[in-house]
Amino acid sequence: MEFFHSTPRFRFMAMRRLCYLISIIVIVGSMVAEGYHGLNLAVDFTGGVVIEAGFSGTADLDRTRAALKTAGYPEVAVQNFGSSKDVLVRLPPLGEKQSANDVTQKIETALRAVDPSVQIRRTEVVGPQVGKELVVKGLEAMAITVLLILVYIAFRFRWKFGVGAVLATLHDPFVVIGVFALTGMTFDLAVLAAVLAVIGYSINETVVVFDRVRELFPTMRKAEPIEVFDRAINETLSRTVITKLATLIVVVALYLFGGEALRGFGLALIVGILAVTYSSMYIASGVALDLGSSHRDLMPSERNAPVDDLP
């Protein structure tokens, strides 16, 4: 199946240096946002209590915070989610003598002072030790994923291609995490799973382009490397457009209709898919080209054949 009737002839590599600059700005901006705002970590990582409440009308967040502080919860975090009627209350980890039921009842009593018709829909409790363990395990999962990808690239391609693939693979998670730092959306285990999926998706997309480059170099030996890279990207463009559109339809539906629990997961995949498409074309291929990749890098190493003894 082809999206284009004929192979396009876009000059992708002519824009690679501009794309380098854009990527540097985006990554630096992501790091600044993470350092200044930080990630809005879910209770999965921080530990504590999360209570979802539904108000009969538009929730007054200021009155809600004041009522909860009066009830003895000065460190409470209150925010809307889903709609203006839905409120998420986040509390620090419970003390040794506190129980989830007691806290839920106190919170409900305080909220009823703001809206007598309020309904408590869900209460989730995670201990501080469990939260710390999830942070460590999540970082370990990301580190192991990147390490295994590096090992795969080392065997699959020469180092010039490997450097481009690694930079593209590291580029995409930075973009996703930066978006969550800027928007303040909750970063939970589902979002972490989406980030890991984006890493795998990134290397897969890069390998598809590089495989096509490897196929074209022997047949285009007289062409300049930049022409080979442009041709490879253009020949895989139909596949890229079709697969990305099909995937985006699914994840956009998850984001719009999957409810609050899947909204962060959907957003992470939407941003990740767009970042992967961009980085596989401009970052991975551009870096490999600027490092001097040519058909010689894909030729087998020459070996001196043994000389038979003369009779």
Secondary structure, DSSP 8 states (H G I E B T S, - for coil): --SSSS-----GGGGHHHHHHHHHHHHHHHHHHHHHT--EE-HHHH-EEEEEEE-SS---HHHHHHHHHHTT-TT-EEEE-SSTTEEEEEE----TT--HHHHHHHHHHHHHTT-TT-EEEEEEEE-HHHHHHHHHHHHHHHHHHHHHHHHHHHHHS-HHHHHHHHHHHHHHHHHHHHHHHHH--EE-HHHHHHHHHHHHHHHHHHHHHHHHHHHHGGG-TTS-HHHHHHHHHHHTHHHHHHHHHHHHHHHHHHHHHS-HHHHHHHHHHHHHHHHHHHIIIIIIHHHHHHTT--GGGGS------------
